[in-house]
Amino acid sequence: MRRRFAPGAWRYAAIPLALAVPAVVVSPLGSLAALALAAAVLAFHRDPDRSPAGDGVLAPADGRVSVVREEDDRVRVGVFMNVTDVHVNRAPIGGEVEALDHEPGKHRPAFTKESDRNEKVHVRFDDHEVTLIAGAFARRIHPYVEAGDRLGRGDRLGHISFGSRADVLLPASVERADVAVERGDAVRAGETVLARYTSSPL
């Protein structure tokens, strides 16, 4: 049976659900508010199936492109996840995970330049890298993978509870002219092609 919610979703929803029961006695409206919060938490952690199409580097997250820039002859594309977006992240290219590195940092709003100094988890592959970035409210990065795992293009690789941004440092062979999106474009994890890629992703 397919997964409907990201791991840990029910744990987050359990608190408002537990509060809803005693709140009925004190405040029926409060109880309804707690139930609504639990439903919102589950909706936030929803995990729909996705079908990668075509060739190229896929978006790692749902949301809007917030970063397109060159870094030391490489191109980085970042996707900002709004509160209404799916927050399960996916592999933009197939390959073997070479390393998983946690980088402590601040918790600035993920749509600002200061978020470059935020807490991160880098998922490193042979020729590219996915970086999950915590935001002001997003402080729980949950990787699903570890070094040695082999992922197919579009496979789930983690989620961020309550935020925020996912970046792809594209392979060195991908040039700025190969990027198919611009800042402000809406994208879907595991489906939208961010850039053309001539190698053979898994």
PESULSUL-V68055 format. One record per run of one state. SS is the DSSP state (H for helix, E for strand, L for the rest). FROM is the first residue (numbers start at 1). TO is the last residue. If there is no record, write none. Layout:
[[SS;FROM;TO] [SS;FROM;TO]]
//
This chain:
[[L;1;4] [E;5;5] [L;6;8] [H;9;26] [L;27;27] [H;28;44] [L;45;45] [E;46;46] [L;47;56] [E;57;58] [L;59;62] [E;63;71] [L;72;73] [E;74;80] [L;81;87] [E;88;90] [L;91;94] [E;95;96] [L;97;98] [E;99;103] [L;104;105] [E;106;106] [L;107;112] [H;113;117] [E;118;118] [L;119;119] [E;120;124] [L;125;128] [E;129;133] [L;134;139] [E;140;143] [L;144;149] [E;150;151] [L;152;155] [E;156;161] [L;162;164] [E;165;169] [L;170;175] [H;176;178] [E;179;179] [L;180;185] [E;186;187] [L;188;192] [E;193;195] [L;196;202]]
//
